[in-house]
Amino acid sequence: MGDSADEVVQPKEAFGWAARDTSGVLSPFTFSRRATGEKDVSFKVLYCGICHSDVHMLKNDWGFSTYPLIPGHEIVGIVTEIGSKVENFKVGDKVGVGYMIGSCNSCDNCAINLENYCPKMIFTSGAKDLDGTTTHGGYSDIMVANEHFVVSIPDNLPLDGCAPLLCAGITVYSPLKYYELDKPGMHVTVISTSPNKKKEAIDHLGADSFLVSRNQDELQTAMNTMDGIIDTVFAPHALPPLIGLLKTNGKLVLVAAPDKPQELPVIPLLAAEHKILST
């Protein structure tokens, strides 16, 4: 089973799409998952989102990918089996799994349900699980995870639309809430390098305005007007133009992870008490 000599064969046969090298090309891959443990939820994968961090992992842009690698961490499906001590799920439930499927369960962060800050957090894809096996993501037919890291999806929500919420969605929503940029009545501006995205941003997403970051006139007009900016760009890009858009005490929240270091100018931060943050 599988095509890796070092792979540990587990009880559940599974099928997915894996990259074998830094080309990132996906091809069919037969592998195995663990049996459903007493606190585990097993589910049939119906949809899985595509995140830019999957692309980085597939191509080993961050330098720690191992192969074969099955990506995918915006995973949704229907429960097919539960462990004997599972309390919050039943067969037939709609569920999802995000970017983590385990942690140390003993550090200060784990004790207060902040496992995403656990130094031994276990990623859903391309990491080592507690039993030493490699974790495989949602580009596959089945998933098995501890119920603590499985989320319930309401019946009235479509699964295909829910999948991206498990990473892309929460990645933006979390800093909006944490840094109080979600208040009613706030003016929302979409910033993009592409003018072609304006119609979608205004007509479909409901943004109040649209700013082309390559247009110096538009940037100048918007200087010192924004309370906060959520920066989701995975590619290396200039931060000073974004900092210039902020009001005094404005917040630039970095939520993406470019594969090259960003240059951070200090003087603009000091001049207006701007804040560079992450979450």
N, C-alpha and C positions, 0 to 999 in steps of 0.2 A: 504493500500500500504506500502511495506517495512516491516521490522521485528523489528523496534525499536519504543518503545512507545513514545519516545521523538522526533521522527523525524517530521519535518514540511512537510506536503504534499504540493507539488508545482504542477503547471499545466502539466508539461511534464513527462509522464511515461517513465521510463528508467530501463534498466537491466544491472547488472554488476556482478563482482565476488568480494566478501568481506571477510575479516578476522573478526571473532567475538571476538577473544581473542589473547593472546600473543603466542599461538601456531603458528600463522601465516598461518594457513590452510585456503585456499580460498574456498568458496562455493557460489552457486547462491544467488543473492540478488536483489530484486525488490525495486526500490526507485523512487524518482522524482527529476527533475531539474526545474529551473525557466523557465518561458516563455521567449521568445526572446525579450529582451528590445530594446529600440531605438538605442542603440550603441552596441548591442550584435551580435555575429555571432554564429549560431548553425550549427553543422556539424555531419555527421555520422562518427563514429570512425572506421577506417579500420585496423590500426596497432598501437601498443603501446609497447615501449621498456621496458626492465627489467633492472632497475638500482639497485645498491647495497643499495642505500638509501631507496628504497622501502622495501627491506628485513629488514633493521633496523626499519623502521616505522611499518611494519607488526608485528614484535616481540617486539615492544616498547623498543628497545635497548637504545634510547635516553631519555626515560622517559616521553614523552608528547603525546603519541599516544592515540587516543580515538576510541572506537569501536561502531558499525561496521565501518570498514575502507576499502575503495576501493582504492588501490594504482594506480600508473601509472602517469608519468609526461613527457613522451616522446610520445606525442599523435599526430597522423596524420589522416586526413580523407578528406571528400568532403563536402563542404558547402551545406546545405539544406535550410537554411533560414537566412535572414539578417534583422536587425532592420531598421527603417525608416531613421535614421541618420548615418548609416554606410557608410563610404566613400571609403574604400579601398578594399572591397571584394564584390563578387557577387555569386549567387547560381551556383554551379558547380566547384568553385575554389578548388584547392588543398591547404590545410592549416595545420598548426600545433600549438600546445600549449606546452609550456615547464613547468618549475617548479613553475611559479607564475601566478596567474590570477587576482591580484589586489594589490592595495597599497593605502596609505592615500591621495595621490594627492595634498598634501599641504606642505610637508617638502622640504628642500633644495635639497635633492637627487631626489625627484620626479620632481622638477622644471627643472632639467637638464637631464631628461630621464635616471636616474640611480636608477630606482625603486627597483632594486635588492638589494640596500643598504637601502631601506626604513625601519625604525624600525617597521612599521606596515604592512610589506609585507604579502600578503595572499598567502599561498602555495596552489598548485593545488589540493592536497589531504590531508585530515585529519586536516584541519584548519577551522576557523570560517570566513565566508564571511561577507560582509558588512551588510547583512540583518539578521545575526545571525545564519544562517543555516550552516551545515557542508559541506565543499567542498569535492567532490568525484572525484577521478582520472579517468584515461583513460582505466582501465580494465572494460569498459562499452560500450554500443552501441551508445550513443550520448553524445555530449559535448556542453555546452553553455558558452561563455566567452566574455567579453568586447573586442572589436576589437583591442584595444591598446595592448592587450597581446596575440594576434593571429598573427602568421607569415605566409607569403605567401610562397608557395613552387612552384618552376618553373615546368612547365608541363613536361620538359624533364628529371626530376629526379624521380626515382622510390620511391614510398611512403614507402615501407618496409625498404629500405636502409636509408631513411631520418629520420625515427623515432629516432634512437639513437643519431642523431646529436643535438637533442633538449636539451639534458643534457650532456651525455657523451662526445659528440663531442665538444660542445661549452665550456665545462669545461676545456678541454685541449687546444683548439684553443685560448681561451681568454688570458691565461698567456703566451702562445707562442708569441702572438702579443704584449701584454702589456710590457713584459720584454725583447722584441727584441731577442727572441730565434728562430725566423722563417726565418732568413736570408738565401738567396740562397747559396748553397755550404757547409752548415753546415753538419758535420758528425753526423748521428743519430744512437744512440745505444738504443736498447731495453734491459731493466733490468728486470729479472724475477727470481723467485725461481725455476721455472720449466724448465729444459732443453728441454722438449717436445714441447715447444712453439717456439723454434728456427727456425724451417723450415717455419712456418707461418710468423714469424717476418721478415725473410730475403726474402723469395720467394714471399709472397703474399702482405705484407705491405711495402716492399721496404726499410727496415732498412739497414744501412751499416754494423752494427755489433750487436752481442748479448752477454749479460753478465749474467751469473748465479750468483745471489747475495749470494748464499750459498757456492760458490767456492772461497776459500780464495786466491788461486793463481791468479784467474782471477781478483779479486778485487785489489790485490796488483799491478798487471800489469797496471790496469786502474787508479791508484791513480793520482790525480791532473791533470786529462786530460779533464774534462768536464766543459763547460761554464755554463750549467744549467741542472737541473733535474726536471721534472714534476712528482711528487709523487702522484699516484692515488690509493694507497693501503688503503682499508677500515679497515683492521685488524691491531691491534697494532703490531708495528715492530720497529726494532732498526734504529735510525737515524744516529748514528756515521759512519757506513760504507758508507752511501750515502754522507755524508758531506766530507768524505775523498776522494771521487772521484772528487770533485770540484777543479777547478783552483782557484787561488787567485781572490777574488771578484766574485766567482761563486755563483749561485743562486739555492737554493733548494725551489721549490714552492710546498706547500702542498695544494692539492685540494680535498682530501677525508676527511671523518670525522669518525675516529675509535670510537668505543663505550667506550674506556678507554683512559685516559690521556697518552700522549706521553712524554718520558723523553728527555729533550733537553740539551745536554752538551754545556757549554759556551766556554770553553777553545779552542776547535777546531775552533769556529767561530772567536774568537779574533785573533788567530794565523795567519789566512790567509784572514781576512775580508770577510768571507763567509756571505751570507745573507739567512735567513729563511723567506719566504714570503708566501702570499696566494692571492687569487683573487676570 
